[in-house]
Amino acid sequence: MIFKDYDFLQNHDLKNFEEKIKIYKELLSKFNRIHNLTHLKNIDENIFDSIKILDFYDFSKA
């Protein structure tokens, strides 16, 4: 996956973020087979859609 283009990651450890996303993808894939959490056949699309808001909203004060 390509995350370097996301503005919110400019001040964060990209490698660490990608590792966490990899774990998330594995869990989402595992539980999606059982619970149908997402209708998308491509989990990457779901992840990109989910994190896109981070380019527009500052969660550091949340």
Jmol script that loads the backbone (N, CA, C; Angstrom):
load data "model"
ATOM      1  N   MET A   1       0.849  -1.181   0.000  1.00  0.00           N
ATOM      2  CA  MET A   1       0.000   0.000   0.000  1.00  0.00           C
ATOM      3  C   MET A   1       0.890   1.238   0.000  1.00  0.00           C
ATOM      4  N   ILE A   2       0.391   2.293  -0.569  1.00  0.00           N
ATOM      5  CA  ILE A   2       1.165   3.530  -0.668  1.00  0.00           C
ATOM      6  C   ILE A   2       0.528   4.585   0.228  1.00  0.00           C
ATOM      7  N   PHE A   3       1.237   4.931   1.298  1.00  0.00           N
ATOM      8  CA  PHE A   3       0.719   5.922   2.243  1.00  0.00           C
ATOM      9  C   PHE A   3       1.535   7.206   2.242  1.00  0.00           C
ATOM     10  N   LYS A   4       2.641   7.236   1.537  1.00  0.00           N
ATOM     11  CA  LYS A   4       3.512   8.408   1.578  1.00  0.00           C
ATOM     12  C   LYS A   4       2.847   9.675   1.061  1.00  0.00           C
ATOM     13  N   ASP A   5       1.779   9.524   0.289  1.00  0.00           N
ATOM     14  CA  ASP A   5       1.086  10.688  -0.269  1.00  0.00           C
ATOM     15  C   ASP A   5       0.079  11.316   0.687  1.00  0.00           C
ATOM     16  N   TYR A   6      -0.144  10.688   1.820  1.00  0.00           N
ATOM     17  CA  TYR A   6      -1.101  11.219   2.789  1.00  0.00           C
ATOM     18  C   TYR A   6      -0.420  12.267   3.662  1.00  0.00           C
ATOM     19  N   ASP A   7      -1.008  13.455   3.714  1.00  0.00           N
ATOM     20  CA  ASP A   7      -0.423  14.564   4.466  1.00  0.00           C
ATOM     21  C   ASP A   7      -0.261  14.261   5.945  1.00  0.00           C
ATOM     22  N   PHE A   8      -1.223  13.583   6.544  1.00  0.00           N
ATOM     23  CA  PHE A   8      -1.185  13.360   7.984  1.00  0.00           C
ATOM     24  C   PHE A   8      -0.024  12.471   8.409  1.00  0.00           C
ATOM     25  N   LEU A   9       0.589  11.771   7.489  1.00  0.00           N
ATOM     26  CA  LEU A   9       1.699  10.880   7.837  1.00  0.00           C
ATOM     27  C   LEU A   9       3.065  11.548   7.729  1.00  0.00           C
ATOM     28  N   GLN A  10       3.099  12.782   7.303  1.00  0.00           N
ATOM     29  CA  GLN A  10       4.377  13.457   7.101  1.00  0.00           C
ATOM     30  C   GLN A  10       5.200  13.564   8.383  1.00  0.00           C
ATOM     31  N   ASN A  11       4.554  13.646   9.529  1.00  0.00           N
ATOM     32  CA  ASN A  11       5.259  13.790  10.806  1.00  0.00           C
ATOM     33  C   ASN A  11       5.244  12.518  11.627  1.00  0.00           C
ATOM     34  N   HIS A  12       4.950  11.394  10.989  1.00  0.00           N
ATOM     35  CA  HIS A  12       4.849  10.129  11.711  1.00  0.00           C
ATOM     36  C   HIS A  12       5.747   9.078  11.081  1.00  0.00           C
ATOM     37  N   ASP A  13       5.974   8.028  11.831  1.00  0.00           N
ATOM     38  CA  ASP A  13       6.792   6.912  11.374  1.00  0.00           C
ATOM     39  C   ASP A  13       5.994   6.072  10.376  1.00  0.00           C
ATOM     40  N   LEU A  14       6.308   6.210   9.101  1.00  0.00           N
ATOM     41  CA  LEU A  14       5.559   5.535   8.043  1.00  0.00           C
ATOM     42  C   LEU A  14       5.671   4.015   8.155  1.00  0.00           C
ATOM     43  N   LYS A  15       6.846   3.531   8.481  1.00  0.00           N
ATOM     44  CA  LYS A  15       7.040   2.081   8.598  1.00  0.00           C
ATOM     45  C   LYS A  15       6.162   1.510   9.712  1.00  0.00           C
ATOM     46  N   ASN A  16       6.109   2.183  10.843  1.00  0.00           N
ATOM     47  CA  ASN A  16       5.272   1.748  11.962  1.00  0.00           C
ATOM     48  C   ASN A  16       3.795   1.760  11.560  1.00  0.00           C
ATOM     49  N   PHE A  17       3.375   2.802  10.878  1.00  0.00           N
ATOM     50  CA  PHE A  17       1.993   2.900  10.421  1.00  0.00           C
ATOM     51  C   PHE A  17       1.655   1.755   9.471  1.00  0.00           C
ATOM     52  N   GLU A  18       2.546   1.472   8.540  1.00  0.00           N
ATOM     53  CA  GLU A  18       2.308   0.397   7.581  1.00  0.00           C
ATOM     54  C   GLU A  18       2.234  -0.960   8.263  1.00  0.00           C
ATOM     55  N   GLU A  19       3.041  -1.173   9.298  1.00  0.00           N
ATOM     56  CA  GLU A  19       2.972  -2.427  10.051  1.00  0.00           C
ATOM     57  C   GLU A  19       1.611  -2.571  10.739  1.00  0.00           C
ATOM     58  N   LYS A  20       1.130  -1.481  11.316  1.00  0.00           N
ATOM     59  CA  LYS A  20      -0.177  -1.514  11.973  1.00  0.00           C
ATOM     60  C   LYS A  20      -1.297  -1.761  10.964  1.00  0.00           C
ATOM     61  N   ILE A  21      -1.183  -1.165   9.792  1.00  0.00           N
ATOM     62  CA  ILE A  21      -2.183  -1.377   8.743  1.00  0.00           C
ATOM     63  C   ILE A  21      -2.154  -2.827   8.274  1.00  0.00           C
ATOM     64  N   LYS A  22      -0.970  -3.393   8.183  1.00  0.00           N
ATOM     65  CA  LYS A  22      -0.848  -4.801   7.784  1.00  0.00           C
ATOM     66  C   LYS A  22      -1.582  -5.700   8.779  1.00  0.00           C
ATOM     67  N   ILE A  23      -1.398  -5.453  10.065  1.00  0.00           N
ATOM     68  CA  ILE A  23      -2.087  -6.230  11.107  1.00  0.00           C
ATOM     69  C   ILE A  23      -3.593  -6.009  11.010  1.00  0.00           C
ATOM     70  N   TYR A  24      -3.995  -4.758  10.812  1.00  0.00           N
ATOM     71  CA  TYR A  24      -5.418  -4.436  10.669  1.00  0.00           C
ATOM     72  C   TYR A  24      -6.031  -5.181   9.485  1.00  0.00           C
ATOM     73  N   LYS A  25      -5.318  -5.202   8.350  1.00  0.00           N
ATOM     74  CA  LYS A  25      -5.812  -5.902   7.165  1.00  0.00           C
ATOM     75  C   LYS A  25      -6.007  -7.390   7.437  1.00  0.00           C
ATOM     76  N   GLU A  26      -5.063  -7.976   8.146  1.00  0.00           N
ATOM     77  CA  GLU A  26      -5.169  -9.400   8.473  1.00  0.00           C
ATOM     78  C   GLU A  26      -6.389  -9.666   9.351  1.00  0.00           C
ATOM     79  N   LEU A  27      -6.585  -8.823  10.353  1.00  0.00           N
ATOM     80  CA  LEU A  27      -7.745  -8.986  11.237  1.00  0.00           C
ATOM     81  C   LEU A  27      -9.059  -8.733  10.496  1.00  0.00           C
ATOM     82  N   LEU A  28      -9.087  -7.685   9.694  1.00  0.00           N
ATOM     83  CA  LEU A  28     -10.293  -7.372   8.933  1.00  0.00           C
ATOM     84  C   LEU A  28     -10.643  -8.507   7.976  1.00  0.00           C
ATOM     85  N   SER A  29      -9.650  -9.031   7.318  1.00  0.00           N
ATOM     86  CA  SER A  29      -9.873 -10.143   6.395  1.00  0.00           C
ATOM     87  C   SER A  29     -10.391 -11.373   7.128  1.00  0.00           C
ATOM     88  N   LYS A  30      -9.791 -11.661   8.261  1.00  0.00           N
ATOM     89  CA  LYS A  30     -10.198 -12.825   9.059  1.00  0.00           C
ATOM     90  C   LYS A  30     -11.655 -12.706   9.517  1.00  0.00           C
ATOM     91  N   PHE A  31     -11.996 -11.588  10.118  1.00  0.00           N
ATOM     92  CA  PHE A  31     -13.340 -11.428  10.665  1.00  0.00           C
ATOM     93  C   PHE A  31     -14.380 -11.102   9.596  1.00  0.00           C
ATOM     94  N   ASN A  32     -13.939 -10.562   8.467  1.00  0.00           N
ATOM     95  CA  ASN A  32     -14.869 -10.286   7.381  1.00  0.00           C
ATOM     96  C   ASN A  32     -15.443 -11.584   6.814  1.00  0.00           C
ATOM     97  N   ARG A  33     -14.658 -12.634   6.803  1.00  0.00           N
ATOM     98  CA  ARG A  33     -15.144 -13.927   6.319  1.00  0.00           C
ATOM     99  C   ARG A  33     -16.285 -14.450   7.181  1.00  0.00           C
ATOM    100  N   ILE A  34     -16.265 -14.113   8.458  1.00  0.00           N
ATOM    101  CA  ILE A  34     -17.259 -14.619   9.408  1.00  0.00           C
ATOM    102  C   ILE A  34     -18.445 -13.661   9.542  1.00  0.00           C
ATOM    103  N   HIS A  35     -18.172 -12.375   9.647  1.00  0.00           N
ATOM    104  CA  HIS A  35     -19.198 -11.388  10.001  1.00  0.00           C
ATOM    105  C   HIS A  35     -19.590 -10.429   8.878  1.00  0.00           C
ATOM    106  N   ASN A  36     -18.971 -10.538   7.709  1.00  0.00           N
ATOM    107  CA  ASN A  36     -19.259  -9.655   6.583  1.00  0.00           C
ATOM    108  C   ASN A  36     -19.197  -8.177   7.000  1.00  0.00           C
ATOM    109  N   LEU A  37     -18.054  -7.753   7.475  1.00  0.00           N
ATOM    110  CA  LEU A  37     -17.852  -6.382   7.936  1.00  0.00           C
ATOM    111  C   LEU A  37     -17.799  -5.382   6.784  1.00  0.00           C
ATOM    112  N   THR A  38     -17.339  -5.825   5.653  1.00  0.00           N
ATOM    113  CA  THR A  38     -17.250  -4.951   4.492  1.00  0.00           C
ATOM    114  C   THR A  38     -17.665  -5.721   3.244  1.00  0.00           C
ATOM    115  N   HIS A  39     -18.311  -5.017   2.319  1.00  0.00           N
ATOM    116  CA  HIS A  39     -18.743  -5.653   1.080  1.00  0.00           C
ATOM    117  C   HIS A  39     -17.680  -5.552  -0.003  1.00  0.00           C
ATOM    118  N   LEU A  40     -16.627  -4.824   0.278  1.00  0.00           N
ATOM    119  CA  LEU A  40     -15.579  -4.648  -0.719  1.00  0.00           C
ATOM    120  C   LEU A  40     -14.762  -5.923  -0.879  1.00  0.00           C
ATOM    121  N   LYS A  41     -14.449  -6.225  -2.105  1.00  0.00           N
ATOM    122  CA  LYS A  41     -13.605  -7.385  -2.359  1.00  0.00           C
ATOM    123  C   LYS A  41     -12.137  -7.028  -2.177  1.00  0.00           C
ATOM    124  N   ASN A  42     -11.835  -5.756  -2.273  1.00  0.00           N
ATOM    125  CA  ASN A  42     -10.468  -5.289  -2.110  1.00  0.00           C
ATOM    126  C   ASN A  42     -10.365  -4.528  -0.787  1.00  0.00           C
ATOM    127  N   ILE A  43      -9.743  -5.132   0.189  1.00  0.00           N
ATOM    128  CA  ILE A  43      -9.633  -4.532   1.521  1.00  0.00           C
ATOM    129  C   ILE A  43      -8.838  -3.226   1.476  1.00  0.00           C
ATOM    130  N   ASP A  44      -7.881  -3.120   0.564  1.00  0.00           N
ATOM    131  CA  ASP A  44      -7.094  -1.893   0.452  1.00  0.00           C
ATOM    132  C   ASP A  44      -7.990  -0.683   0.177  1.00  0.00           C
ATOM    133  N   GLU A  45      -8.999  -0.852  -0.657  1.00  0.00           N
ATOM    134  CA  GLU A  45      -9.933   0.248  -0.929  1.00  0.00           C
ATOM    135  C   GLU A  45     -10.637   0.681   0.352  1.00  0.00           C
ATOM    136  N   ASN A  46     -11.021  -0.268   1.156  1.00  0.00           N
ATOM    137  CA  ASN A  46     -11.690   0.023   2.419  1.00  0.00           C
ATOM    138  C   ASN A  46     -10.765   0.802   3.348  1.00  0.00           C
ATOM    139  N   ILE A  47      -9.519   0.410   3.404  1.00  0.00           N
ATOM    140  CA  ILE A  47      -8.545   1.079   4.274  1.00  0.00           C
ATOM    141  C   ILE A  47      -8.283   2.502   3.788  1.00  0.00           C
ATOM    142  N   PHE A  48      -8.055   2.678   2.497  1.00  0.00           N
ATOM    143  CA  PHE A  48      -7.825   4.023   1.963  1.00  0.00           C
ATOM    144  C   PHE A  48      -9.012   4.939   2.239  1.00  0.00           C
ATOM    145  N   ASP A  49     -10.212   4.430   2.040  1.00  0.00           N
ATOM    146  CA  ASP A  49     -11.415   5.218   2.323  1.00  0.00           C
ATOM    147  C   ASP A  49     -11.502   5.587   3.800  1.00  0.00           C
ATOM    148  N   SER A  50     -11.136   4.663   4.658  1.00  0.00           N
ATOM    149  CA  SER A  50     -11.243   4.879   6.105  1.00  0.00           C
ATOM    150  C   SER A  50     -10.255   5.909   6.626  1.00  0.00           C
ATOM    151  N   ILE A  51      -9.062   5.947   6.062  1.00  0.00           N
ATOM    152  CA  ILE A  51      -8.043   6.859   6.599  1.00  0.00           C
ATOM    153  C   ILE A  51      -7.992   8.201   5.873  1.00  0.00           C
ATOM    154  N   LYS A  52      -8.701   8.346   4.791  1.00  0.00           N
ATOM    155  CA  LYS A  52      -8.650   9.591   4.021  1.00  0.00           C
ATOM    156  C   LYS A  52      -9.030  10.809   4.864  1.00  0.00           C
ATOM    157  N   ILE A  53      -9.942  10.650   5.803  1.00  0.00           N
ATOM    158  CA  ILE A  53     -10.354  11.783   6.648  1.00  0.00           C
ATOM    159  C   ILE A  53      -9.180  12.364   7.435  1.00  0.00           C
ATOM    160  N   LEU A  54      -8.180  11.558   7.687  1.00  0.00           N
ATOM    161  CA  LEU A  54      -7.036  12.026   8.462  1.00  0.00           C
ATOM    162  C   LEU A  54      -6.272  13.139   7.755  1.00  0.00           C
ATOM    163  N   ASP A  55      -6.433  13.260   6.454  1.00  0.00           N
ATOM    164  CA  ASP A  55      -5.815  14.373   5.725  1.00  0.00           C
ATOM    165  C   ASP A  55      -6.538  15.695   5.976  1.00  0.00           C
ATOM    166  N   PHE A  56      -7.763  15.628   6.465  1.00  0.00           N
ATOM    167  CA  PHE A  56      -8.584  16.830   6.608  1.00  0.00           C
ATOM    168  C   PHE A  56      -8.889  17.219   8.049  1.00  0.00           C
ATOM    169  N   TYR A  57      -8.646  16.321   8.983  1.00  0.00           N
ATOM    170  CA  TYR A  57      -9.026  16.574  10.368  1.00  0.00           C
ATOM    171  C   TYR A  57      -7.852  16.312  11.290  1.00  0.00           C
ATOM    172  N   ASP A  58      -7.599  17.220  12.217  1.00  0.00           N
ATOM    173  CA  ASP A  58      -6.500  17.090  13.169  1.00  0.00           C
ATOM    174  C   ASP A  58      -6.991  16.347  14.408  1.00  0.00           C
ATOM    175  N   PHE A  59      -6.626  15.092  14.506  1.00  0.00           N
ATOM    176  CA  PHE A  59      -7.040  14.269  15.636  1.00  0.00           C
ATOM    177  C   PHE A  59      -6.088  14.383  16.824  1.00  0.00           C
ATOM    178  N   SER A  60      -5.041  15.168  16.705  1.00  0.00           N
ATOM    179  CA  SER A  60      -4.072  15.279  17.797  1.00  0.00           C
ATOM    180  C   SER A  60      -4.680  15.935  19.033  1.00  0.00           C
ATOM    181  N   LYS A  61      -5.758  16.682  18.866  1.00  0.00           N
ATOM    182  CA  LYS A  61      -6.406  17.348  20.000  1.00  0.00           C
ATOM    183  C   LYS A  61      -7.649  16.602  20.465  1.00  0.00           C
ATOM    184  N   ALA A  62      -7.923  15.471  19.840  1.00  0.00           N
ATOM    185  CA  ALA A  62      -9.118  14.685  20.191  1.00  0.00           C
ATOM    186  C   ALA A  62      -8.878  13.857  21.436  1.00  0.00           C
TER     187      ALA A  62
END
end "model"
wireframe off; spacefill off
backbone 0.3
color backbone group
